[in-house]
């Protein structure tokens, strides 16, 4: 048994996340097979010195493509509704963050309905006092301002941490690997994430090795151009001969895919920078949570293939996250002085999005490993292959009585003991603390088919099938929860929308419209302004949105 009092916080976070995967998530549903690998990520909350639990977690390595309309009778509204039912980014980090958002909306629903306060009154004490370590209903939020504004914040003393089993895709995954078994001088770990080629990202074809490296992206638009209502130009991504550092990238994918099947989701390294500035909650939740919810730390399992004499993986994680977070904050600080009205938080006397020079998430590499992780599985495969090749060479030489490869005659390859390389698991497993901790109950998790972005089930034959199979983490389901909360807020006659000339009513809150339009109408005005500034310059200039 380990003495947990001697463990560093980062080790405790990794242990908490990995123990949760092993002891809470069902063993026979959704987890990768022996010949498959996946990425595992978990949002871990800490309260005080000793209290720690997983808020949400997920596995995943895939991204979903856009829907192609089945016939000419499909309306734009039907297609848009089906699109919102798809979870585009099924990487573990993005799903774990969406799980946190789901928990926050659920808790807001309960708070608005006074469910939690009634339980507190009936028990004669606060709910936190009755919680134990495995209670799935731990409160994350507390009320800071009553009706009609109804504002909340993360409970005092709670911090959120993100554990990831492998380095996030994109810039954080570019680092040198050890010399053996890769040959003299070693080799760089190559991220499959495609670099974005544009004036905003300051990357051109020559930087990537020539125009033959360029690939047309899907129907995503540049964030800056979208804000200016000019989204008519095509975006381009590229492969590289030599990987460029500190650049924006989209998720990995095969280079021979057609543009409509190539993902436009940003890499997880880039999303971590975004969340570290704008917060994890998103613009609509910012209406109720004016202070951004940020990560206190990012904890990643060590890559066994990495150079042992250098902190190369740690350096890459620092460069891709903390370094770019501070550069983004400097850009925001310089640009926001003229574009934002003074606004102070009642608790800190600073602007809600203020970031001190020593702020930003702490990043750490830990020795604890996720056995089904990509790096761990590849390292195991290389070791097994080298061992098998050595044994085959020795036995072949002994049988022939001659040194191995002593003649130039071709021999039939012996595939009897070939070790097959693990393939990525196509299923994403998702869980959050609203779903319970019963390992024997297979219904306490949700499975998403990564390439489709919908729950496991029959293959959709018509557009209405997508909404039937929509994940609780999809924009379609999140919008339903958000509308129910806003409808309750709308009952206050003095409440107004972020558009000052448009009063809030129950009918307007539930009015059918696109997800993007609803987010623009009901999102927090300050959060939207901050986001526009962040994407107009600095490291995140050139961000793509789908």
C-alpha positions in Angstrom: 0.0 0.0 0.0 1.2 3.5 -0.9 1.4 6.2 1.8 -0.8 8.9 0.1 0.5 11.5 2.5 3.9 11.2 0.8 2.5 11.6 -2.8 2.7 14.8 -4.7 -0.6 16.4 -5.6 0.0 15.5 -9.3 0.5 11.9 -8.3 -2.6 11.9 -6.2 -4.6 13.3 -9.1 -3.3 10.6 -11.5 -4.0 7.9 -8.9 -7.6 9.2 -8.3 -8.3 9.3 -12.1 -6.8 5.8 -12.8 -8.5 4.2 -9.7 -11.8 5.6 -10.9 -11.3 4.0 -14.3 -10.4 0.7 -12.8 -12.9 0.6 -9.9 -16.0 2.6 -11.0 -16.3 2.2 -14.8 -17.7 -1.2 -16.0 -15.1 -3.6 -17.2 -17.2 -5.2 -20.0 -18.6 -2.2 -21.8 -16.8 0.4 -23.8 -13.2 -0.2 -22.7 -10.6 -1.0 -25.3 -9.7 -4.6 -26.1 -6.3 -6.1 -25.6 -5.2 -5.1 -29.1 -6.6 -1.6 -29.0 -5.4 1.6 -27.4 -7.2 4.8 -26.4 -6.7 8.0 -24.5 -8.2 8.5 -21.1 -8.9 11.9 -19.5 -10.6 12.8 -16.2 -11.7 16.1 -14.6 -10.6 15.7 -11.0 -11.9 18.1 -8.2 -10.1 18.8 -5.0 -11.6 20.3 -1.9 -9.2 21.2 0.9 -6.2 18.9 1.5 -7.7 15.5 1.5 -11.0 15.5 -0.4 -10.6 14.5 -4.1 -13.0 12.9 -6.7 -13.6 12.5 -10.4 -16.2 14.9 -11.7 -16.2 13.6 -15.3 -14.1 11.3 -17.4 -14.0 9.9 -20.9 -12.0 7.8 -23.4 -11.7 8.6 -27.1 -9.5 9.2 -30.2 -11.9 9.9 -33.0 -13.7 12.9 -34.7 -17.0 12.8 -36.5 -17.6 14.1 -40.0 -20.4 16.3 -41.3 -23.7 14.9 -42.4 -24.5 14.6 -46.1 -28.1 15.3 -46.8 -29.9 12.2 -48.0 -32.2 13.9 -50.6 -33.2 17.3 -52.0 -36.3 17.4 -49.7 -34.1 17.9 -46.6 -34.5 21.4 -45.2 -31.7 23.5 -43.7 -33.5 23.4 -40.3 -33.6 19.6 -40.3 -30.0 19.3 -41.3 -28.9 21.9 -38.7 -30.9 20.0 -36.0 -29.2 16.8 -36.9 -25.8 18.4 -36.9 -26.2 19.6 -33.3 -26.9 16.0 -32.3 -23.4 15.0 -33.3 -20.4 15.4 -31.0 -17.8 16.5 -33.4 -14.7 16.1 -31.2 -14.7 12.7 -29.5 -11.1 13.0 -28.1 -11.0 12.2 -24.4 -10.0 15.7 -23.2 -12.9 17.4 -25.1 -15.4 14.8 -23.8 -14.2 15.1 -20.2 -14.6 18.9 -20.5 -18.1 18.5 -22.0 -18.9 16.1 -19.1 -18.0 18.9 -16.7 -20.3 21.3 -18.6 -23.1 18.8 -18.3 -22.6 18.5 -14.6 -22.7 22.3 -14.2 -25.9 22.7 -16.2 -27.5 19.9 -14.2 -26.5 21.6 -11.0 -27.9 24.9 -12.2 -31.2 23.1 -13.0 -31.3 21.8 -9.4 -30.4 25.2 -7.9 -33.0 26.9 -9.9 -35.6 24.4 -8.8 -34.5 24.8 -5.2 -34.0 21.0 -5.0 -30.6 21.3 -3.2 -31.9 24.0 -0.8 -34.9 21.8 0.2 -32.6 18.9 0.9 -30.4 21.1 3.0 -33.4 22.3 5.0 -34.8 18.9 5.6 -31.5 17.4 6.7 -30.9 20.2 9.1 -27.5 21.0 7.6 -25.7 21.7 4.4 -25.3 19.0 1.9 -21.5 19.1 2.0 -21.6 18.0 5.6 -23.4 14.8 4.6 -21.2 14.0 1.6 -18.9 11.0 1.6 -16.0 10.4 -0.8 -18.1 8.4 -3.3 -21.2 10.6 -3.3 -22.0 11.4 -7.0 -24.0 14.5 -6.0 -21.1 16.7 -4.8 -21.9 20.4 -5.3 -19.5 22.4 -7.4 -21.3 25.7 -7.4 -22.5 28.3 -4.8 -24.8 31.2 -5.2 -23.2 34.7 -5.2 -26.0 36.9 -6.3 -29.8 36.2 -5.9 -32.7 37.0 -8.2 -33.2 38.5 -10.6 -29.6 38.1 -11.8 -29.0 34.6 -10.3 -25.2 34.4 -10.5 -23.0 31.5 -9.2 -19.4 30.6 -8.9 -17.2 27.6 -8.2 -17.5 26.8 -4.5 -14.8 28.3 -2.4 -12.0 25.8 -1.9 -12.7 23.7 -5.0 -10.1 23.4 -7.7 -10.3 21.5 -11.0 -7.5 19.4 -12.5 -7.3 17.5 -15.8 -5.5 14.2 -16.0 -4.6 12.8 -19.5 -3.1 9.4 -20.2 -1.0 10.7 -23.2 0.3 14.0 -24.2 -2.5 16.1 -25.8 -2.6 15.9 -29.6 -1.0 18.9 -31.4 1.9 20.9 -30.3 2.3 19.2 -26.9 3.0 15.9 -28.7 6.1 17.1 -30.5 9.1 15.9 -28.6 12.1 13.6 -29.2 11.9 9.9 -28.4 14.8 7.8 -27.0 17.4 6.5 -29.5 16.6 2.8 -28.9 14.8 1.2 -30.7 14.4 4.0 -33.2 18.0 4.0 -34.4 20.9 6.4 -34.1 19.9 9.9 -32.9 16.3 8.9 -32.1 13.3 10.5 -33.7 10.7 13.1 -32.9 7.3 12.0 -31.9 5.2 13.0 -34.9 1.8 14.5 -34.2 -0.8 13.7 -36.8 -2.5 17.0 -36.1 -2.6 19.1 -39.3 -1.1 22.6 -39.2 -3.4 25.5 -40.3 -2.0 27.5 -43.2 -3.2 31.1 -43.3 -2.1 34.7 -42.9 -3.4 34.7 -39.4 -1.3 31.7 -38.2 1.7 33.0 -40.2 2.3 29.7 -41.8 2.6 29.3 -45.6 3.2 26.4 -48.0 7.0 26.9 -48.0 7.1 26.4 -44.2 5.4 23.0 -44.7 7.7 21.8 -47.5 5.9 23.0 -50.6 2.4 23.3 -52.1 2.1 19.5 -52.5 1.8 19.3 -48.7 -1.4 21.4 -48.6 -4.8 19.9 -47.9 -8.2 21.6 -48.1 -10.0 21.6 -44.8 -13.7 20.9 -44.2 -16.4 23.7 -44.1 -15.0 25.3 -41.0 -14.4 29.1 -41.0 -11.8 31.2 -39.4 -13.0 32.5 -36.1 -11.9 36.0 -36.8 -13.6 36.0 -40.2 -16.7 34.5 -38.6 -16.9 37.4 -36.2 -16.7 39.8 -39.1 -19.4 37.9 -41.0 -17.0 37.1 -43.8 -16.7 33.4 -44.0 -16.6 32.8 -47.7 -12.9 31.8 -48.1 -11.5 28.3 -47.9 -9.2 27.2 -45.1 -6.2 25.1 -45.7 -4.3 22.6 -43.5 -1.1 20.9 -44.3 1.3 18.0 -43.6 4.9 18.9 -42.8 8.4 17.6 -43.6 9.7 19.3 -40.4 7.2 19.9 -37.6 6.7 23.6 -36.7 6.4 24.4 -33.0 3.8 26.6 -31.2 1.3 26.6 -34.1 -2.4 26.0 -34.3 -3.5 22.6 -35.6 -6.6 20.6 -36.3 -7.1 17.1 -35.1 -5.3 14.3 -36.8 -6.7 12.3 -39.7 -5.8 10.5 -42.9 -4.4 12.8 -45.5 -6.4 11.1 -48.3 -9.8 12.0 -46.9 -12.0 14.3 -48.9 -12.5 17.8 -47.6 -16.0 17.2 -46.3 -14.8 14.1 -44.3 -11.7 15.9 -42.8 -12.2 17.2 -39.3 -12.0 20.9 -38.5 -11.8 20.4 -34.7 -8.9 22.1 -33.1 -6.2 20.0 -31.5 -6.4 19.3 -27.8 -3.2 21.3 -27.1 -4.9 24.4 -28.6 -8.1 23.8 -26.7 -6.2 23.6 -23.4 -4.8 27.1 -24.1 -8.3 28.4 -24.9 -9.8 26.9 -21.7 -7.0 28.3 -19.6 -8.0 31.8 -20.8 -11.7 31.8 -21.5 -12.6 29.1 -18.9 -14.1 25.7 -19.2 -17.8 26.8 -19.0 -18.5 28.4 -22.4 -20.2 31.6 -23.2 -23.8 30.7 -22.2 -22.8 29.3 -18.8 -20.8 32.5 -18.4 -24.2 34.3 -18.1 -24.6 32.6 -14.8 -20.9 32.1 -13.9 -19.2 35.5 -14.6 -15.9 34.3 -13.3 -14.2 31.8 -15.7 -13.7 28.3 -14.3 -10.1 27.4 -15.1 -7.9 24.4 -14.6 -5.5 24.5 -11.6 -3.3 21.8 -13.2 -2.8 19.5 -16.1 -1.3 16.1 -15.3 0.0 13.8 -18.0 1.3 10.2 -17.7 4.9 9.8 -18.8 5.7 8.5 -22.3 8.0 5.4 -21.8 9.4 6.1 -25.3 10.6 9.5 -24.3 14.3 10.4 -23.9 15.2 9.4 -20.3 18.0 11.9 -20.0 15.9 14.9 -20.8 12.6 16.4 -19.7 11.5 16.5 -23.3 7.9 15.6 -22.7 7.6 18.1 -19.9 9.3 20.8 -22.0 6.8 20.2 -24.8 3.8 20.4 -22.5 5.2 23.6 -21.0 5.7 25.2 -24.4 2.4 24.1 -25.8 0.2 25.1 -22.8 1.7 27.3 -20.1 3.9 29.3 -22.6 1.1 30.0 -25.0 -1.3 30.7 -22.2 0.9 33.6 -21.0 1.5 34.9 -24.6 -2.3 34.8 -25.1 -2.9 36.6 -21.8 -0.4 39.4 -22.8 -2.2 39.9 -26.1 -5.6 40.0 -24.3 -4.2 42.4 -21.7 -2.8 44.8 -24.4 -5.9 44.7 -26.6 -8.7 44.7 -24.0 -7.7 48.1 -22.4 -9.3 49.9 -25.3 -12.1 47.4 -26.1 -13.5 46.5 -22.7 -15.3 48.5 -20.2 -13.9 48.4 -16.6 -15.5 45.5 -14.7 -14.4 44.2 -11.3 -15.1 41.0 -9.5 -16.7 41.6 -6.1 -14.4 39.1 -4.5 -11.0 39.9 -6.1 -11.5 43.6 -7.2 -10.1 42.5 -10.6 -11.6 42.0 -14.0 -13.2 38.5 -14.0 -10.8 37.3 -16.8 -7.7 38.7 -15.1 -4.7 36.4 -15.1 -1.6 37.1 -13.0 1.9 36.4 -14.4 2.2 33.4 -12.2 -1.3 32.1 -13.0 -2.3 29.5 -15.6 -2.4 25.8 -15.0 0.5 23.9 -13.4 1.7 21.2 -15.8 3.2 18.0 -14.6 4.4 14.6 -15.9 3.8 11.6 -13.6 5.2 8.1 -13.7 1.8 6.4 -13.3 0.6 4.8 -16.6 -2.7 4.1 -18.2 -2.0 0.6 -19.5 -4.3 1.0 -22.6 -2.7 4.4 -23.5 -1.2 5.0 -26.9 2.4 5.5 -25.8 2.2 2.6 -23.3 0.8 0.2 -25.9 3.3 1.3 -28.6 6.2 0.9 -26.2 5.0 -2.6 -25.3 4.7 -3.5 -29.0 8.2 -2.3 -29.8 9.6 -4.3 -26.9 7.7 -7.4 -27.9 8.7 -7.1 -31.6 12.4 -6.7 -30.7 12.3 -9.7 -28.4 10.5 -11.8 -31.0 12.8 -10.7 -33.8 15.8 -11.6 -31.7 14.5 -15.0 -30.8 13.6 -15.8 -34.4 17.0 -14.7 -35.7 18.7 -16.9 -33.1 16.6 -20.0 -33.8 17.0 -19.5 -37.6 20.8 -19.3 -37.4 20.9 -22.4 -35.1 18.7 -24.4 -37.4 20.7 -23.6 -40.5 24.1 -23.9 -38.9 25.0 -20.6 -40.6 25.1 -17.0 -39.4 21.9 -15.1 -39.9 21.6 -13.6 -43.4 24.8 -15.3 -44.6 23.4 -15.7 -48.1 21.3 -13.5 -50.3 18.6 -16.1 -51.0 15.1 -14.9 -50.3 13.3 -16.7 -47.5 9.6 -16.8 -46.9 8.7 -14.6 -44.0 7.8 -16.4 -40.8 4.6 -14.7 -39.5 3.9 -17.2 -36.8 5.2 -15.0 -34.0 4.6 -11.6 -35.5 3.3 -9.2 -32.8 0.4 -7.1 -34.2 0.4 -3.4 -33.6 -2.5 -2.1 -31.5 -5.1 -0.1 -33.3 -7.1 2.9 -31.9 -10.4 2.0 -30.2 -13.3 3.5 -32.2 -15.6 3.8 -29.1 -15.7 6.6 -26.6 -16.8 5.9 -23.1 -18.1 8.9 -21.1 -19.1 9.3 -17.4 -19.9 12.1 -15.0 -20.9 12.4 -11.4 -24.6 12.7 -12.2 -24.5 9.0 -13.5 -23.7 7.2 -10.3 -20.8 5.0 -9.1 -22.2 1.5 -9.4 -19.6 -0.5 -11.4 -22.1 -3.4 -11.9 -24.6 -1.1 -13.6 -23.7 -0.8 -17.3 -26.2 2.1 -17.6 -24.1 4.4 -15.6 -21.9 5.2 -18.6 -22.6 6.4 -22.1 -20.9 5.0 -25.3 -20.4 7.2 -28.3 -19.3 5.9 -31.7 -16.3 8.2 -32.3 -16.6 8.3 -36.1 -20.3 9.2 -36.0 -20.4 11.3 -32.8 -23.7 9.7 -31.7 -24.6 7.0 -29.1 -24.1 3.4 -29.8 -27.1 2.0 -31.7 -28.5 1.3 -35.1 -26.9 3.2 -38.0 -29.0 6.3 -38.8 -31.0 6.0 -41.9 -32.7 9.4 -41.8 -32.0 12.7 -40.1 -34.4 12.2 -37.3 -32.4 9.2 -36.2 -29.5 11.5 -35.2 -31.5 13.3 -32.5 -32.8 10.0 -31.2 -29.2 8.8 -30.7 -27.8 12.2 -29.5 -25.4 12.0 -26.6 -26.1 13.9 -23.4 -22.9 15.8 -24.2 -24.1 16.9 -27.7 -25.1 20.5 -28.4 -28.6 19.3 -28.9 -29.0 18.0 -25.4 -26.9 20.8 -23.8 -29.2 23.3 -25.5 -32.3 21.6 -24.0 -30.8 22.0 -20.5 -29.6 25.6 -21.1 -33.1 26.6 -22.4 -34.8 25.1 -19.3 -32.5 27.2 -17.0 -32.9 30.4 -19.0 -36.7 29.9 -19.0 -36.7 29.9 -15.2 -34.5 33.0 -15.2 -36.8 34.7 -17.7 -39.7 34.6 -15.2 -38.1 37.6 -13.5 -39.6 40.7 -15.2 -36.5 42.9 -14.8 -34.2 40.4 -16.4 -32.9 41.4 -19.9 -30.9 39.7 -22.6 -27.4 40.6 -23.5 -29.0 42.6 -26.3 -30.3 45.5 -24.3 -33.2 46.2 -26.6 -34.6 42.7 -26.4 -36.5 41.7 -23.2 -36.3 38.1 -22.0 -39.5 36.1 -22.1 -40.3 32.4 -21.7 -41.3 32.3 -25.4 -38.2 33.9 -26.6 -36.0 31.6 -24.5 -37.6 28.5 -26.0 -37.9 30.0 -29.5 -36.4 27.4 -32.0 -33.3 28.5 -33.8 -29.8 27.3 -34.6 -27.5 26.4 -31.7 -25.0 29.1 -32.8 -27.7 31.8 -33.0 -29.1 30.8 -29.6 -25.6 31.0 -28.1 -25.1 34.4 -29.6 -28.4 35.6 -28.3 -28.1 34.2 -24.8 -24.4 34.0 -24.2 -22.7 36.4 -21.8 -21.7 39.7 -23.6 -18.4 40.1 -21.8 -17.4 36.5 -22.5 -18.2 37.0 -26.2 -16.1 40.2 -26.4 -13.2 38.5 -24.6 -13.3 35.5 -27.0 -13.3 37.8 -30.0 -10.2 39.6 -28.7 -8.4 36.3 -27.9 -8.9 35.0 -31.5 -8.0 38.3 -33.2 -4.3 38.0 -32.4 -1.6 36.2 -30.4 -1.1 32.4 -30.4 -4.8 31.6 -31.1 -5.1 33.9 -34.1 -6.5 31.8 -36.9 -8.7 29.6 -34.8 -11.2 27.6 -36.9 -14.8 27.0 -35.9 -17.3 24.6 -37.6 
